[in-house]
Amino acid sequence: MILDKFRVDQSVAIVTGGSKGIGKAITLALAETGADIAVVSRTDQQDIREAVTGLGRRYLHYEADLTKRKQAREVVPAVAEEMGDVNILVNNAGIIRRSPASDYSEADWDDVLEIDLTAAFILSQAAGRIMLKAGKGKIINVGSVLSFQGGINVLAYATSKHGIAGLTKALSNDWASKGINVNALAPGFIETGFTELLQKDPERSKAIIGRTPAGRWGVPDDIAGAAVFLASPASDYIHGVILPVDGGWMAW
């Protein structure tokens, strides 16, 4: 049955930044379709733990600050030791700093690039080593429509998301023949804490909705189905794709 190919039963999935927003939606969707879950974030959320374990899945919260490379390097080995394997990695964690380009600080640049791009490379490399031994695995990077565009006042964020697109394609080229699928999601404007300032700005919010063919902001659950698809056997012949989930933004 084709629907069986969208299951991820007996898989161990790591979701970074999986305690809120898009990451939370992906975490719950993967648990609902069969995966045991390791959420990597700075704080544990009891409601997520209860939702995952309530589905009969194993749940691990791994506390890490992904701006610290030492901590980032420890994530995958620690999860593999605790959970027994790593089959799916979702690099979702990220931050954003807004400022005009002429005033953009080096500190903000460093912080954003470290967590939004470098941490994704470190975790992907570590997970890839495990997946190469198994001959299969799924890595999903979370980019943005700013993987294709420059944005406004988000210099480092746009740069990091272009980098995510490049990382996705480069890893895919290395690993597709070895059974590892590396793809990326490119969310549009989604109602999360990331976009709170834009949501509260009547002019910007109206402009965003007007520019989006779907005529509305996205919500985290809009991303979850695409994530399950890329994590599941249904996407086994898909490699190196940066998939917009954007209400038609990139088609405009």
Buried (B, 14 or more C-beta within 10 A) or exposed (E): EEEEEBBBEEBBBBBBBBBBBBBBBBBBBBBBBBBBBBBBBEEBBEEBBEBBEEBEBBBBBBEBEBBEEEBBBBBBBBBBEEBEBBBBBBBBBBBBBBBEEEEBEEEBBEBBBBBBBBBBBBBBEBBBEBBBEEEBBBBBBBBBBBBBEEBEBBBBBBBBBBBBBEBBBEBBEEBBEEBBBBBBBBBBBBBBEBBEEBBEEEEBBEEBBEEBEEEEBBBBBBBBBBBBBBBBEBBEEBBBBBBBBBBEBBEE
